Amino acid sequence: MCHPEWGRALAEAQRRKDLARLRRVRDRIDREYAQPLNVEALASGAHMSAGHLSRQFRLAYGESPYSYLMTRRIERAMALLRCGELSVTEVCFAVGCSSLGTFSTRFTELVGLPPSAYQRQAAAATAASGAAEGMPSCVAKQVTRPVRIREASAPVPQLA
């Protein structure tokens, strides 16, 4: 008969293996965000089923692999739009989105502005202040990081 500690040790070892696989999946998304990625391809590369990957990824990182991928794409799109050298359509395809409508909808959900309005606003801010050019890219990335509207802290209701 097996000792109870062995079962716990095996479960812990499996959890560590799964976390290592999930980190590799996340790293792949970070590296290959502009490539056509889907959950099935990511799961296959991690030797997991798509359902298991989705469940475990959500438990580990708080969002689905697809949501994480789209957030990375929108972050990169924001940087490209701030540069102002590409059109919204060119940015859409440069970050790996195949549908301008889906890109615009997701961008608006995460940023709170449509991509074209964001681009105009970023151009106006750069022209008005001139300070954005001197801002380190790491600071600009952190300041402009997209936050899902539904994740923004809700105002506390005032009770009478």
Contacts in CASP RR format, 6 or more apart in sequence:
PFRMAT RR
TARGET T0000
AUTHOR 0000-0000-0000
METHOD contacts of the structure
MODEL  1
MCHPEWGRALAEAQRRKDLARLRRVRDRIDREYAQPLNVEALASGAHMSA
GHLSRQFRLAYGESPYSYLMTRRIERAMALLRCGELSVTEVCFAVGCSSL
GTFSTRFTELVGLPPSAYQRQAAAATAASGAAEGMPSCVAKQVTRPVRIR
EASAPVPQLA
18 48 0 8 1.000
18 56 0 8 1.000
19 60 0 8 1.000
21 46 0 8 1.000
21 47 0 8 1.000
21 48 0 8 1.000
22 46 0 8 1.000
22 53 0 8 1.000
22 56 0 8 1.000
22 57 0 8 1.000
22 60 0 8 1.000
22 61 0 8 1.000
24 46 0 8 1.000
25 42 0 8 1.000
25 45 0 8 1.000
25 46 0 8 1.000
25 53 0 8 1.000
25 57 0 8 1.000
25 65 0 8 1.000
26 57 0 8 1.000
26 61 0 8 1.000
26 68 0 8 1.000
28 37 0 8 1.000
28 42 0 8 1.000
29 37 0 8 1.000
29 42 0 8 1.000
29 65 0 8 1.000
29 68 0 8 1.000
29 69 0 8 1.000
29 72 0 8 1.000
30 72 0 8 1.000
33 69 0 8 1.000
33 72 0 8 1.000
33 73 0 8 1.000
33 76 0 8 1.000
33 95 0 8 1.000
33 96 0 8 1.000
34 73 0 8 1.000
34 76 0 8 1.000
34 94 0 8 1.000
34 95 0 8 1.000
34 96 0 8 1.000
35 96 0 8 1.000
36 96 0 8 1.000
36 98 0 8 1.000
37 69 0 8 1.000
38 66 0 8 1.000
39 50 0 8 1.000
39 51 0 8 1.000
39 53 0 8 1.000
39 54 0 8 1.000
39 64 0 8 1.000
39 65 0 8 1.000
39 66 0 8 1.000
40 50 0 8 1.000
42 53 0 8 1.000
42 65 0 8 1.000
43 49 0 8 1.000
43 50 0 8 1.000
43 51 0 8 1.000
43 52 0 8 1.000
43 53 0 8 1.000
43 54 0 8 1.000
46 53 0 8 1.000
48 56 0 8 1.000
53 65 0 8 1.000
54 64 0 8 1.000
54 65 0 8 1.000
57 63 0 8 1.000
57 64 0 8 1.000
57 65 0 8 1.000
57 68 0 8 1.000
58 64 0 8 1.000
61 68 0 8 1.000
63 71 0 8 1.000
70 106 0 8 1.000
70 110 0 8 1.000
71 110 0 8 1.000
71 146 0 8 1.000
73 95 0 8 1.000
73 96 0 8 1.000
73 97 0 8 1.000
73 103 0 8 1.000
73 106 0 8 1.000
74 95 0 8 1.000
74 106 0 8 1.000
74 107 0 8 1.000
74 110 0 8 1.000
74 111 0 8 1.000
74 146 0 8 1.000
75 141 0 8 1.000
75 145 0 8 1.000
75 146 0 8 1.000
76 94 0 8 1.000
76 95 0 8 1.000
77 91 0 8 1.000
77 92 0 8 1.000
77 94 0 8 1.000
77 95 0 8 1.000
77 103 0 8 1.000
77 107 0 8 1.000
77 115 0 8 1.000
78 111 0 8 1.000
78 118 0 8 1.000
78 144 0 8 1.000
78 146 0 8 1.000
79 137 0 8 1.000
79 140 0 8 1.000
79 141 0 8 1.000
80 86 0 8 1.000
80 91 0 8 1.000
80 94 0 8 1.000
80 95 0 8 1.000
81 88 0 8 1.000
81 91 0 8 1.000
81 115 0 8 1.000
81 118 0 8 1.000
81 119 0 8 1.000
81 122 0 8 1.000
82 119 0 8 1.000
82 122 0 8 1.000
82 126 0 8 1.000
82 132 0 8 1.000
82 140 0 8 1.000
82 144 0 8 1.000
84 119 0 8 1.000
84 122 0 8 1.000
84 123 0 8 1.000
86 94 0 8 1.000
88 100 0 8 1.000
88 104 0 8 1.000
88 115 0 8 1.000
88 116 0 8 1.000
88 119 0 8 1.000
89 100 0 8 1.000
91 115 0 8 1.000
92 99 0 8 1.000
92 100 0 8 1.000
92 103 0 8 1.000
92 104 0 8 1.000
92 115 0 8 1.000
95 103 0 8 1.000
97 103 0 8 1.000
97 106 0 8 1.000
103 115 0 8 1.000
104 114 0 8 1.000
104 115 0 8 1.000
107 113 0 8 1.000
107 114 0 8 1.000
107 115 0 8 1.000
107 118 0 8 1.000
108 114 0 8 1.000
108 115 0 8 1.000
109 148 0 8 1.000
109 149 0 8 1.000
110 146 0 8 1.000
110 147 0 8 1.000
110 148 0 8 1.000
110 149 0 8 1.000
111 118 0 8 1.000
111 146 0 8 1.000
112 149 0 8 1.000
113 121 0 8 1.000
125 132 0 8 1.000
126 132 0 8 1.000
126 133 0 8 1.000
132 140 0 8 1.000
END
